[in-house]
């Protein structure tokens, strides 16, 4: 059985069992659950676009950092060799 179906069945059976225990509290439960669902749905619908935008911005920062790190990796050996040899390539005496 699909996960969504299990949740729905659990929800319905929970409400039915609550009705058998106490009808007054079950009415509150039946009213509160859809209200909570709507509020959560609104929150999620507003947060998902903000999350996607933030994720894109983080990806851009990571891309720039990766390019910079890659450049540093290639620069380090040449910079070290220049430092060892006086800042420029070796010149042979003629």
Backbone bond lengths (Angstrom), bond angles and torsions (degrees), N, CA, C in turn:
res aa  C-N    CA-C-N  psi(-1)  N-CA   C-N-CA  omega(-1)  CA-C   N-CA-C  phi
1 X - - - 1.448 - - 1.526 109.02 -
2 X 1.302 116.06 143.17 1.473 122.08 -178.76 1.522 109.88 -68.68
3 X 1.331 116.67 149.07 1.460 122.48 -176.45 1.527 111.92 -60.40
4 X 1.330 116.95 -39.37 1.466 120.89 178.95 1.524 111.89 -63.28
5 X 1.325 116.73 -36.97 1.467 120.36 178.49 1.519 111.37 -67.47
6 X 1.318 116.85 -39.15 1.468 120.38 178.64 1.523 110.72 -62.18
7 X 1.333 116.04 -42.35 1.463 119.66 179.42 1.517 111.22 -63.51
8 X 1.327 116.11 -42.66 1.468 119.92 -179.53 1.521 110.81 -64.38
9 X 1.320 116.59 -44.71 1.464 120.28 179.73 1.523 110.25 -63.43
10 X 1.332 117.25 -42.49 1.466 120.98 178.03 1.521 110.67 -61.44
11 X 1.320 117.03 -41.14 1.463 121.45 178.80 1.528 111.20 -62.56
12 X 1.312 117.09 -47.38 1.472 121.27 -178.57 1.522 110.82 -65.31
13 X 1.316 116.95 -45.64 1.462 120.02 -179.41 1.527 110.15 -64.83
14 X 1.354 117.53 -37.90 1.458 120.65 177.34 1.522 111.84 -61.91
15 X 1.328 117.09 -41.17 1.470 120.57 178.55 1.526 110.10 -66.65
16 X 1.308 117.62 -42.17 1.469 120.63 179.65 1.528 110.30 -62.89
17 X 1.336 117.20 -44.59 1.462 119.70 178.61 1.531 111.15 -64.91
18 X 1.331 117.84 -36.27 1.458 120.62 176.94 1.525 110.64 -65.62
19 X 1.340 117.55 -36.72 1.474 121.01 177.59 1.534 110.85 -62.97
20 X 1.313 116.33 -36.59 1.458 119.31 178.64 1.527 111.76 -68.75
21 X 1.318 117.61 -31.61 1.461 121.39 -178.89 1.529 112.06 -76.88
22 X 1.340 116.66 -55.63 1.461 120.65 -175.91 1.528 108.20 -153.40
23 X 1.319 116.57 114.59 1.462 121.88 -175.36 1.534 111.06 -68.10
24 X 1.327 118.28 -40.20 1.462 121.48 -178.04 1.517 112.53 -61.73
25 X 1.321 116.32 -46.42 1.465 120.22 178.32 1.527 111.42 -70.91
26 X 1.308 117.50 -29.72 1.457 121.05 178.47 1.518 111.22 -66.92
27 X 1.342 117.00 -35.24 1.468 120.52 177.63 1.523 109.37 -63.24
28 X 1.323 116.53 -43.30 1.462 120.23 177.18 1.531 110.03 -61.25
29 X 1.325 116.03 -42.13 1.467 121.04 178.89 1.525 110.80 -62.10
30 X 1.315 116.65 -44.31 1.470 121.20 -178.63 1.527 110.55 -65.47
31 X 1.320 118.02 -33.74 1.468 121.10 178.72 1.533 110.16 -78.33
32 X 1.322 117.83 -42.41 1.460 121.66 -174.27 1.529 112.58 -70.16
33 X 1.310 117.98 -35.84 1.466 120.18 -176.32 1.525 112.88 -63.27
34 X 1.332 120.13 -47.71 1.472 118.49 177.76 1.531 112.53 -65.73
35 X 1.348 116.27 -35.66 1.462 118.93 178.22 1.530 109.76 -62.56
36 X 1.316 116.87 -45.09 1.469 120.78 177.65 1.533 110.76 -62.67
37 X 1.320 116.86 -39.15 1.465 120.43 178.44 1.522 112.14 -62.96
38 X 1.334 116.46 -42.21 1.464 120.65 179.84 1.538 109.89 -66.56
39 X 1.335 116.44 -45.24 1.465 120.04 -179.86 1.531 110.18 -61.42
40 X 1.315 117.29 -45.71 1.468 120.07 178.68 1.525 111.29 -64.04
41 X 1.326 116.94 -39.38 1.465 120.32 177.58 1.522 111.87 -61.50
42 X 1.336 116.82 -42.74 1.459 120.12 177.64 1.526 111.71 -64.26
43 X 1.331 116.41 -43.08 1.464 119.68 178.48 1.524 111.60 -61.32
44 X 1.300 116.27 -45.83 1.461 120.51 -178.52 1.529 110.13 -65.63
45 X 1.334 117.42 -40.96 1.462 119.63 -178.79 1.523 111.69 -65.27
46 X 1.310 117.58 -27.86 1.474 120.24 177.17 1.524 111.91 -85.47
47 X 1.304 117.72 -29.50 1.462 120.43 -175.77 1.527 112.95 -82.95
48 X 1.307 118.65 -29.67 1.468 120.76 -177.32 1.529 111.48 -61.52
49 X 1.344 120.66 -48.28 1.473 118.57 177.73 1.529 112.71 -62.00
50 X 1.323 117.75 -38.50 1.467 120.61 178.20 1.525 109.96 -64.68
51 X 1.323 117.55 -40.17 1.460 121.48 178.46 1.528 110.54 -63.92
52 X 1.337 117.10 -43.37 1.467 120.15 179.91 1.522 110.94 -63.52
53 X 1.337 117.18 -41.83 1.456 120.89 178.04 1.528 110.87 -62.01
54 X 1.317 116.24 -45.22 1.463 120.27 179.07 1.528 110.57 -62.96
55 X 1.315 117.57 -39.87 1.460 121.23 179.75 1.525 110.40 -64.58
56 X 1.339 117.88 -39.97 1.462 120.68 177.59 1.527 110.71 -63.52
57 X 1.317 117.18 -40.70 1.464 120.43 179.19 1.526 111.29 -65.97
58 X 1.329 116.33 -40.78 1.467 120.07 177.14 1.528 110.20 -64.02
59 X 1.333 116.97 -39.23 1.461 120.41 177.57 1.526 111.23 -62.66
60 X 1.335 117.30 -38.93 1.465 120.37 177.77 1.528 110.95 -64.13
61 X 1.314 116.86 -44.10 1.467 120.58 178.57 1.526 109.71 -62.27
62 X 1.314 117.52 -44.01 1.468 121.07 179.12 1.524 111.06 -62.29
63 X 1.336 116.68 -39.18 1.458 120.65 179.77 1.534 110.43 -63.04
64 X 1.333 116.84 -44.87 1.464 120.85 179.61 1.524 110.18 -64.35
65 X 1.330 117.07 -45.21 1.462 120.24 179.15 1.526 111.35 -61.05
66 X 1.325 116.71 -40.34 1.462 120.19 179.68 1.532 110.25 -63.67
67 X 1.347 116.41 -41.46 1.461 119.23 177.82 1.519 110.82 -63.33
68 X 1.324 117.01 -41.05 1.457 120.12 -179.72 1.525 110.99 -66.85
69 X 1.315 116.79 -42.08 1.469 120.18 179.32 1.519 110.35 -65.13
70 X 1.317 116.94 -40.10 1.462 120.03 178.01 1.519 110.05 -62.92
71 X 1.326 117.88 -41.38 1.460 121.13 177.43 1.509 111.77 -63.60
72 X 1.319 116.59 -39.65 1.466 120.09 179.00 1.521 110.03 -65.48
73 X 1.307 116.70 -40.03 1.466 120.29 -178.66 1.529 110.64 -60.49
74 X 1.338 117.28 -39.11 1.452 120.14 -179.84 1.527 111.23 -78.71
75 X 1.321 116.82 -26.44 1.455 120.70 -177.05 1.530 112.01 -78.74
76 X 1.310 117.78 -33.47 1.461 121.35 -171.95 1.529 112.55 -57.78
77 X 1.322 121.42 -49.58 1.472 119.07 -179.14 1.525 112.34 -61.00
78 X 1.321 117.53 -40.71 1.459 118.81 -178.89 1.519 110.77 -70.96
79 X 1.325 117.87 -36.30 1.463 120.61 178.12 1.522 110.82 -66.41
80 X 1.318 117.33 -39.67 1.463 121.10 179.98 1.516 109.90 -67.37
81 X 1.326 116.89 -42.29 1.461 118.63 -178.95 1.528 110.24 -67.10
82 X 1.311 119.35 -35.34 1.460 121.56 176.96 1.522 110.60 -65.41
83 X 1.320 116.04 -39.81 1.454 119.30 -178.76 1.536 110.21 -65.41
84 X 1.303 116.93 -39.76 1.466 120.83 -179.75 1.524 111.26 -65.69
85 X 1.311 116.65 -32.66 1.456 120.68 -174.30 1.525 112.35 -103.03
86 X 1.296 118.10 23.76 1.447 120.42 173.75 1.512 114.94 84.04
87 X 1.315 118.83 21.91 1.451 121.05 173.90 1.512 114.72 90.18
88 X 1.282 119.78 -8.04 1.460 120.43 176.45 1.513 108.38 -146.06
89 X 1.304 116.06 -179.33 1.453 119.85 179.00 1.529 109.74 -69.96
90 X 1.318 114.30 155.70 1.472 118.23 177.77 1.519 110.10 -66.11
91 X 1.279 113.83 139.55 1.464 118.05 175.09 1.517 107.61 -112.52
92 X 1.262 114.41 135.01 1.471 118.46 177.84 1.521 108.65 -88.68
93 X 1.312 115.56 141.74 1.466 119.30 178.48 1.499 109.58 -77.55
94 X 1.287 116.05 134.34 1.458 118.89 -179.96 1.489 110.46 -99.97
